[in-house]
Amino acid sequence: MEREGLIDNLEQKINSLKKKKQEYESDLVKFRDKFRNSDDVRNHLLGLKPYVDFLNGIVPTDLNGESDKPLGLSKPNIKEQAPNRLEDYINEVRHNLNIIGREIEFNELANYIINIHQSFLSVFAGLPGVGKTSLVTKLVEALGFKNRFLPISVSKGWTSTKDLIGYFNPLSNQFQASKTNFYHEVIERYQFEIKQELDIPYYVLLDEANLSPIEHYWSDFMRLTDPESEKIISIGGKEGNIHIGKGLRFIATINYDHTTEVLSPRLIDRAPIILLNPKKDLIDNLEINNLPKVQDYLSTEQLNALFYNPNGIFKEDERLLFLEIKNNLENDDTLNFGNPIIISPRKQNSVINYCSTGRLIFKEESLQFTALDYAVLQHILPLINGRGEKFKKRLEALSKTIERSLPKTSFTLNQIISSGISNYNNFKFFN
């Protein structure tokens, strides 16, 4: 009896499993009927995608949409009259800075503004706590572009443009914007304004920019650093080539310590490196007030008229001194001076453009080469990267060339030499 009961029990289990098998086989047939080709699979996955995106907090962007006006954008107004002189414009910005609690010397402020407007990317460098981020934020507000400013906190591990902008999803035929909001705030804005035949500056802050290699996540913008380059980036999809405004400017803040990535020579060749002094550039204890609400903006064309001299050239004394600096650094006598430092045509043009504008407004008339001093400090010294006793001789020869003419550059160069000697003759701009 016990044996027969056990057999009955096993037969029931076998019948149950056979029934389940038939059900699974039936479901499999239905599944195959439903997804006979890749289009069926794709359509089914697309049906699920909105729910997945919703759970992940992702808002897709349709690149093929017909809307001419992204949500929340309106046509901005252009100032009818721009300042006649660059000096007037800088004094106006300086006054605005005082209102919002920041006091900066005229020459220092002029240097910041010239670099930002003449360079597609400007880098503000300093140790943690110097006040880099607050300086940039207040400076953009004082320039009158508080509403055209996007601060982005760069994260460790960024590897490509998709981390900064986003990426095109071929499955959904939509652009998947990143959480930085760059696509919606910058690209969509410029797409809308270009249709209105407008080009107004927009400022993007890459805060702690070298937590990840800049030339990786900013790679699509590297070729746009040359003034003559056409301002187009590719984001994929049917409308993959996107025009951005000529007034777009990136400002990066970086630390140079063991927690950050080293700037590549390719990046340094494309941007001025502005060193912030902890004592001079910290926030001042001034009364803080609000600026009036901005009603209209200076256009990119109006600002270019202030900051670019189409016939910009060196003065003869500037040319001769810069040629001597160039010869010091590029001298190919490696037996006596170690590896040379090559100054690219791009860097030379940056120095010429800076001097053509800066020499007209810097206040210290007793110093003959104030503009060249700033330009060499921020465009040329960052190229220094070498080692050995012979390379030290190259830097010492440069020091003798500039010690009386370029005091700011000379001071920083002597710091590089002293730091390099104490670091087993390893000489770098970032120490």
C-alpha positions as CSV (number, residue, x, y, z in Angstrom):
1,M,0.0,0.0,0.0
2,E,2.8,2.4,0.9
3,R,4.6,1.6,-2.3
4,E,1.5,2.2,-4.4
5,G,0.8,5.5,-2.8
6,L,4.4,6.6,-3.6
7,I,3.9,5.6,-7.2
8,D,0.6,7.6,-7.5
9,N,2.3,10.6,-6.0
10,L,5.1,10.5,-8.5
11,E,2.7,10.1,-11.4
12,Q,0.8,13.2,-10.3
13,K,4.1,15.2,-10.3
14,I,5.0,13.9,-13.7
15,N,1.6,14.9,-15.1
16,S,1.9,18.3,-13.5
17,L,5.3,18.9,-15.1
18,K,4.1,17.7,-18.5
19,K,1.2,20.2,-18.2
20,K,3.7,23.1,-17.3
21,K,5.9,22.0,-20.2
22,Q,2.9,22.3,-22.6
23,E,2.1,25.7,-21.2
24,Y,5.7,26.9,-21.7
25,E,5.8,25.5,-25.2
26,S,2.6,27.3,-26.0
27,D,4.0,30.6,-24.6
28,L,7.1,30.1,-26.7
29,V,5.1,29.7,-29.9
30,K,3.1,32.9,-29.1
31,F,6.4,34.8,-28.3
32,R,7.9,33.7,-31.6
33,D,4.7,34.7,-33.5
34,K,4.8,38.1,-31.8
35,F,8.5,38.8,-32.6
36,R,9.2,37.3,-36.0
37,N,11.6,40.0,-37.0
38,S,13.9,42.7,-35.5
39,D,11.3,45.5,-36.0
40,D,8.9,43.7,-33.8
41,V,11.5,43.4,-31.1
42,R,12.4,47.1,-31.5
43,N,8.8,48.3,-31.3
44,H,8.2,46.2,-28.2
45,L,11.3,47.6,-26.4
46,L,10.3,51.1,-27.4
47,G,7.0,50.6,-25.8
48,L,8.7,49.7,-22.5
49,K,11.3,52.5,-22.8
50,P,9.2,55.5,-21.5
51,Y,8.6,53.6,-18.3
52,V,12.2,52.7,-17.8
53,D,13.2,56.3,-18.6
54,F,10.6,57.6,-16.1
55,L,12.0,55.4,-13.4
56,N,15.5,56.7,-14.1
57,G,14.5,60.3,-14.2
58,I,15.5,60.7,-17.9
59,V,13.7,63.2,-20.2
60,P,14.5,62.3,-23.8
61,T,14.9,64.9,-26.5
62,D,13.5,64.4,-29.9
63,L,16.0,65.6,-32.5
64,N,13.4,65.5,-35.2
65,G,10.8,67.6,-33.4
66,E,9.1,70.5,-35.2
67,S,9.1,73.0,-32.3
68,D,11.0,76.2,-33.1
69,K,11.0,77.3,-29.5
70,P,12.2,75.0,-26.7
71,L,10.1,75.2,-23.6
72,G,10.9,78.3,-21.5
73,L,12.9,80.2,-24.0
74,S,12.1,83.7,-25.3
75,K,13.9,86.0,-27.7
76,P,16.5,88.1,-25.7
77,N,17.0,91.8,-26.3
78,I,20.3,93.3,-27.6
79,K,21.6,96.6,-26.1
80,E,21.1,99.4,-28.6
81,Q,24.5,100.9,-27.7
82,A,27.7,99.2,-26.5
83,P,30.5,101.0,-24.6
84,N,32.7,103.1,-26.9
85,R,35.9,102.1,-25.1
86,L,37.1,98.9,-23.5
87,E,38.2,100.9,-20.4
88,D,34.7,102.1,-19.9
89,Y,33.3,98.6,-20.1
90,I,35.9,97.2,-17.6
91,N,35.1,100.1,-15.1
92,E,31.4,99.3,-15.4
93,V,32.1,95.6,-14.6
94,R,34.4,96.6,-11.7
95,H,31.6,98.8,-10.3
96,N,29.1,95.9,-10.6
97,L,31.6,93.7,-8.7
98,N,31.8,96.1,-5.9
99,I,28.0,96.1,-5.6
100,I,27.9,92.3,-5.2
101,G,30.8,92.2,-2.7
102,R,34.0,91.8,-4.7
103,E,36.8,94.2,-5.2
104,I,39.5,93.6,-7.9
105,E,42.3,95.8,-9.1
106,F,41.7,97.3,-12.5
107,N,44.6,95.5,-14.2
108,E,43.7,92.1,-12.7
109,L,40.1,92.5,-13.8
110,A,41.1,93.6,-17.3
111,N,43.3,90.5,-17.5
112,Y,40.5,88.2,-16.6
113,I,38.0,89.7,-19.0
114,I,40.4,89.9,-21.9
115,N,41.3,86.2,-21.5
116,I,37.7,85.1,-21.2
117,H,36.6,87.0,-24.3
118,Q,39.6,86.2,-26.5
119,S,39.8,82.5,-25.6
120,F,37.2,79.8,-26.2
121,L,38.5,78.1,-23.0
122,S,40.1,79.9,-20.1
123,V,41.5,78.1,-17.1
124,F,41.6,79.5,-13.6
125,A,44.1,77.6,-11.5
126,G,44.9,77.6,-7.8
127,L,45.0,75.6,-4.6
128,P,41.7,74.5,-3.0
129,G,40.1,77.4,-1.1
130,V,41.5,80.2,-3.2
131,G,38.0,81.2,-4.3
132,K,38.1,80.3,-8.0
133,T,34.5,79.3,-8.3
134,S,33.1,82.3,-6.5
135,L,35.3,84.6,-8.6
136,V,34.0,83.2,-11.9
137,T,30.4,83.2,-10.7
138,K,30.5,86.8,-9.6
139,L,32.5,87.9,-12.6
140,V,29.9,86.5,-15.0
141,E,27.1,88.2,-13.0
142,A,29.0,91.5,-13.1
143,L,29.5,91.2,-16.9
144,G,25.7,91.1,-17.1
145,F,25.2,87.5,-18.1
146,K,23.9,85.9,-14.9
147,N,21.0,84.4,-16.8
148,R,23.3,83.0,-19.5
149,F,25.6,81.1,-17.2
150,L,25.7,77.3,-16.6
151,P,27.9,76.0,-13.7
152,I,28.8,72.3,-14.2
153,S,30.5,70.3,-11.4
154,V,32.8,67.9,-13.2
155,S,32.8,64.4,-11.7
156,K,35.6,61.8,-11.3
157,G,35.4,59.2,-14.0
158,W,34.1,61.3,-16.9
159,T,35.4,59.7,-20.1
160,S,33.6,61.2,-23.1
161,T,31.3,63.9,-24.4
162,K,28.3,61.9,-23.3
163,D,29.1,62.8,-19.7
164,L,29.0,66.5,-20.5
165,I,26.3,66.7,-23.2
166,G,24.7,63.3,-23.6
167,Y,24.4,60.9,-26.5
168,F,22.2,59.9,-29.4
169,N,20.2,56.7,-28.7
170,P,19.7,54.9,-32.1
171,L,17.1,52.6,-30.5
172,S,14.7,55.4,-29.8
173,N,16.0,57.9,-32.4
174,Q,16.3,60.4,-29.6
175,F,19.0,62.4,-27.9
176,Q,19.6,61.4,-24.3
177,A,20.7,64.6,-22.5
178,S,23.1,64.3,-19.6
179,K,22.3,65.5,-16.2
180,T,24.5,68.6,-16.6
181,N,21.7,70.3,-18.5
182,F,24.2,71.4,-21.1
183,Y,22.1,70.2,-24.0
184,H,18.9,72.0,-23.0
185,E,20.6,75.2,-21.6
186,V,23.2,75.8,-24.3
187,I,22.6,73.8,-27.4
188,E,18.8,74.2,-27.6
189,R,19.2,77.9,-26.6
190,Y,21.6,78.5,-29.4
191,Q,19.5,76.6,-31.9
192,F,16.6,78.8,-31.1
193,E,18.6,82.1,-31.2
194,I,20.4,81.3,-34.4
195,K,17.0,81.0,-36.1
196,Q,16.4,84.5,-34.7
197,E,19.7,85.6,-36.2
198,L,21.1,86.3,-32.8
199,D,24.5,85.5,-31.3
200,I,24.9,86.4,-27.6
201,P,27.6,85.2,-25.3
202,Y,26.9,82.3,-23.0
203,Y,29.3,81.1,-20.2
204,V,29.8,77.6,-19.0
205,L,31.8,76.9,-15.9
206,L,33.6,73.6,-15.7
207,D,34.1,73.5,-11.9
208,E,36.9,71.2,-10.7
209,A,37.5,70.6,-14.4
210,N,40.5,68.3,-14.0
211,L,38.9,65.8,-11.7
212,S,38.7,63.9,-15.1
213,P,40.9,64.4,-18.2
214,I,39.5,67.5,-19.9
215,E,40.6,66.5,-23.3
216,H,38.5,63.4,-23.0
217,Y,35.0,64.7,-22.0
218,W,35.7,68.1,-23.8
219,S,37.1,66.4,-27.0
220,D,34.3,67.6,-29.3
221,F,35.2,71.2,-28.5
222,M,39.0,71.0,-28.8
223,R,39.0,72.0,-32.5
224,L,36.7,75.0,-31.8
225,T,39.4,76.8,-29.8
226,D,40.8,78.5,-32.9
227,P,38.9,81.8,-33.6
228,E,38.5,81.0,-37.3
229,S,37.0,77.5,-36.7
230,E,33.4,76.9,-37.7
231,K,31.4,76.5,-34.5
232,I,29.8,73.1,-35.2
233,I,29.7,70.0,-33.1
234,S,28.4,66.5,-34.0
235,I,26.0,64.8,-31.6
236,G,24.8,62.0,-33.9
237,G,21.4,61.2,-35.4
238,K,19.6,62.8,-38.3
239,E,20.5,66.3,-37.3
240,G,23.9,65.4,-35.9
241,N,25.8,68.6,-36.9
242,I,24.7,71.3,-34.5
243,H,25.7,75.0,-34.8
244,I,26.6,76.7,-31.5
245,G,27.1,80.5,-31.1
246,K,30.4,82.2,-31.6
247,G,29.9,83.8,-28.2
248,L,30.0,80.5,-26.2
249,R,32.8,80.5,-23.7
250,F,34.1,77.9,-21.3
251,I,35.8,78.8,-18.0
252,A,37.5,75.9,-16.2
253,T,38.6,76.0,-12.6
254,I,41.3,73.5,-11.6
255,N,43.3,72.4,-8.6
256,Y,46.8,71.2,-9.1
257,D,47.3,68.6,-6.4
258,H,47.6,64.8,-6.3
259,T,43.8,64.3,-6.5
260,T,43.5,65.8,-10.0
261,E,44.5,64.9,-13.6
262,V,47.4,66.6,-15.3
263,L,46.6,69.0,-18.1
264,S,47.8,67.7,-21.4
265,P,50.1,69.7,-23.6
266,R,47.4,69.7,-26.3
267,L,45.0,71.5,-23.9
268,I,47.6,73.9,-22.5
269,D,48.3,74.9,-26.1
270,R,44.7,76.0,-26.5
271,A,44.0,77.9,-23.3
272,P,45.5,80.6,-21.0
273,I,46.2,79.4,-17.5
274,I,45.4,82.1,-15.0
275,L,47.0,81.6,-11.6
276,L,45.0,83.0,-8.7
277,N,46.9,84.5,-5.7
278,P,45.4,83.3,-2.4
279,K,45.9,86.7,-0.8
280,K,44.8,88.9,-3.6
281,D,41.9,87.0,-5.1
282,L,39.9,85.9,-2.0
283,I,36.5,87.4,-1.5
284,D,36.6,90.9,0.1
285,N,34.5,91.8,3.1
286,L,32.4,94.3,1.3
287,E,28.7,95.1,1.7
288,I,26.8,92.8,-0.7
289,N,23.8,94.2,-2.7
290,N,21.9,92.9,-5.7
291,L,22.4,94.2,-9.2
292,P,19.4,95.4,-11.2
293,K,17.7,92.8,-13.3
294,V,19.3,92.5,-16.7
295,Q,16.9,93.6,-19.5
296,D,19.2,93.3,-22.5
297,Y,22.6,92.0,-23.4
298,L,25.7,92.9,-25.4
299,S,25.9,90.8,-28.5
300,T,29.0,88.7,-29.4
301,E,29.6,91.2,-32.3
302,Q,29.5,94.2,-29.9
303,L,32.0,92.5,-27.5
304,N,34.3,91.4,-30.4
305,A,34.5,95.0,-31.4
306,L,35.9,95.8,-28.0
307,F,38.2,92.9,-27.5
308,Y,39.6,92.1,-31.0
309,N,41.9,94.3,-33.1
310,P,41.6,93.0,-36.7
311,N,45.0,94.5,-37.4
312,G,46.6,93.4,-34.2
313,I,50.4,93.2,-34.3
314,F,53.3,93.5,-31.8
315,K,54.9,96.8,-31.2
316,E,58.5,96.7,-32.3
317,D,59.9,96.5,-28.7
318,E,57.3,93.8,-27.9
319,R,58.3,91.8,-31.0
320,L,62.0,92.0,-30.2
321,L,61.5,90.9,-26.6
322,F,59.1,88.1,-27.5
323,L,61.6,86.9,-30.2
324,E,64.3,86.7,-27.5
325,I,62.0,84.7,-25.2
326,K,61.1,82.4,-28.1
327,N,64.8,81.9,-29.0
328,N,65.6,81.1,-25.3
329,L,62.9,78.4,-25.2
330,E,63.2,76.9,-28.7
331,N,67.0,76.9,-28.9
332,D,67.8,73.4,-30.1
333,D,71.2,73.2,-28.4
334,T,70.1,70.2,-26.4
335,L,73.7,69.4,-25.3
336,N,73.8,72.6,-23.2
337,F,70.2,73.4,-22.5
338,G,68.2,70.1,-22.6
339,N,65.0,69.7,-24.5
340,P,63.5,72.8,-26.1
341,I,60.0,74.2,-25.5
342,I,58.2,74.9,-28.8
343,I,55.8,77.8,-29.0
344,S,53.1,76.9,-31.5
345,P,51.7,79.4,-34.1
346,R,48.5,79.2,-32.1
347,K,50.2,80.4,-28.9
348,Q,52.0,83.2,-30.7
349,N,48.7,84.5,-32.2
350,S,47.2,84.3,-28.7
351,V,50.0,86.4,-27.3
352,I,49.7,89.0,-30.2
353,N,46.0,89.3,-29.8
354,Y,46.3,89.7,-26.0
355,C,49.0,92.4,-26.3
356,S,47.1,94.3,-29.1
357,T,44.1,94.7,-26.7
358,G,45.8,94.8,-23.3
359,R,48.4,97.5,-24.0
360,L,45.7,100.0,-24.7
361,I,44.1,99.8,-21.3
362,F,46.5,98.7,-18.6
363,K,47.1,101.4,-16.0
364,E,50.7,101.0,-15.1
365,E,52.2,103.3,-17.8
366,S,55.6,103.2,-16.2
367,L,55.9,99.5,-17.1
368,Q,56.6,99.2,-20.8
369,F,55.5,95.5,-21.2
370,T,52.5,95.0,-18.9
371,A,50.4,93.3,-21.6
372,L,53.3,91.1,-22.7
373,D,54.0,90.3,-19.1
374,Y,50.5,88.9,-18.5
375,A,50.5,87.1,-21.9
376,V,53.8,85.3,-21.4
377,L,52.9,84.4,-17.8
378,Q,49.5,82.8,-18.9
379,H,50.3,81.5,-22.4
380,I,54.0,80.6,-22.4
381,L,55.1,79.6,-18.9
382,P,52.5,76.8,-18.6
383,L,54.4,75.1,-21.4
384,I,57.3,74.5,-19.0
385,N,57.8,70.8,-18.3
386,G,61.3,69.3,-18.2
387,R,64.0,67.9,-16.1
388,G,67.8,67.9,-15.5
389,E,70.6,70.3,-15.0
390,K,70.7,71.3,-18.7
391,F,67.0,72.2,-18.7
392,K,67.6,74.3,-15.6
393,K,70.2,76.3,-17.6
394,R,67.5,77.0,-20.2
395,L,65.1,78.4,-17.6
396,E,67.9,80.4,-16.0
397,A,68.8,82.0,-19.3
398,L,65.1,82.9,-19.8
399,S,65.1,84.4,-16.3
400,K,67.9,86.7,-17.2
401,T,66.2,87.8,-20.4
402,I,62.9,88.9,-18.7
403,E,64.0,89.8,-15.1
404,R,63.7,93.6,-15.7
405,S,61.0,93.7,-18.3
406,L,58.4,91.2,-17.2
407,P,58.2,91.2,-13.3
408,K,55.1,88.9,-13.0
409,T,56.5,86.3,-15.3
410,S,60.0,86.6,-13.7
411,F,58.6,86.0,-10.3
412,T,56.6,82.9,-11.3
413,L,59.6,81.6,-13.3
414,N,61.9,81.9,-10.4
415,Q,59.4,80.0,-8.2
416,I,59.4,77.2,-10.9
417,I,63.2,77.1,-10.8
418,S,63.4,77.0,-7.0
419,S,60.7,74.4,-6.7
420,G,62.3,72.3,-9.5
421,I,65.7,72.3,-7.8
422,S,64.2,71.1,-4.5
423,N,62.4,68.4,-6.6
424,Y,65.5,66.7,-8.0
425,N,65.6,69.1,-11.0
426,N,62.1,68.4,-12.2
427,F,60.7,71.7,-13.5
428,K,57.0,72.1,-14.1
429,F,54.6,75.0,-14.2
430,F,52.2,73.1,-11.9
431,N,54.2,72.2,-8.7
